[in-house]
Amino acid sequence: MAKPWLLSELTYHEIKASLPEVVVLPFGATEPHNLHLPYATDTIEADVIGSAICEEAHKRGARVLCLPTIPYGTETNQMAFPFAMNLQPSTVQLILRDLVQSLERTGIKKCVILNSHGGNAFKGLIRELYGQTSVHLFVCNWYAIKEGYDEIFEAKEDHAGELETSILLHARPDLVHLSRADDGATRPLRFEALRNGWIEVSRPWHLLTTNSGSGCPHRATAEKGRKWLDILVDRLATFLVELSVSPIDDSFPFEPKGTK
């Protein structure tokens, strides 16, 4: 049976009957993830999280629809590794613009960009699109949600580390080969200003890491992945429900004028 929150499983018959109030547009990537996780890790995460949050929001009464995941992203930091399939930021902007135009023609006014890849940077893109479209754009970098993180995970850095490995052990254990993984150690930055974060630089991952992994994956478990997904789904489904029922007025997305 088709899942009514997934566009990929619906027919035009269902779409003609009722348009959603909110769409979720997931972005993933195709890149190496240490020696033990698949190249599609970010895309699998986007698929799993996008479907789960829309399912839960749908159960709570939201008119929400998840679009198919874009499986490519910006890989300029990983291009020294084979099959890091790069889209330049300017290309991602064009893709986003074209898809938003498609949503606008359909009559959609609210879109949540669900980002599953740290190399994708959408804040500047939605700033540029502001005023050019009637679609209200929201960006969710799901990995930036930190509520409950320290109660579940020990590692801090994570690219194919404890967090991502736990999610894949829960969602797609058949694709995880944990015995192959290195320890995810990273090379320290030379300058204090970079280490403290008040100076930034693009980080070439072939210099930063050994096999593209950042963060130790060896404490990962499927149970940790399940617990983390439960937190994500609750937080993000709650937002989707609130967004679905919120009217678009002159103050949206701020509180109505006169609200203290």
Secondary structure, 3 states (H helix, E strand, C coil): CCCCCEHHHCCHHHHHHCCCCEEEEEECCCCCECCCECCCHHHHHHHHHHHHHHHHHHHCCCCEEECCCECCECCCCCCCCCCCCECCHHHHHHHHHHHHHHHHHHCCCEEEEEECCCCCCCHHHHHHHECCECCEEEEEEHHHCCCCHHHHCCCCCCECCHHHHHHHHHHCHHHCCHHHCCCCCCCCCCCHHHHHCCCCCCCCHHHHCCCCCECCCCCCCHHHHHHHHHHHHHHHHHHHHHHHHCCCCCCCCCCCCCCC
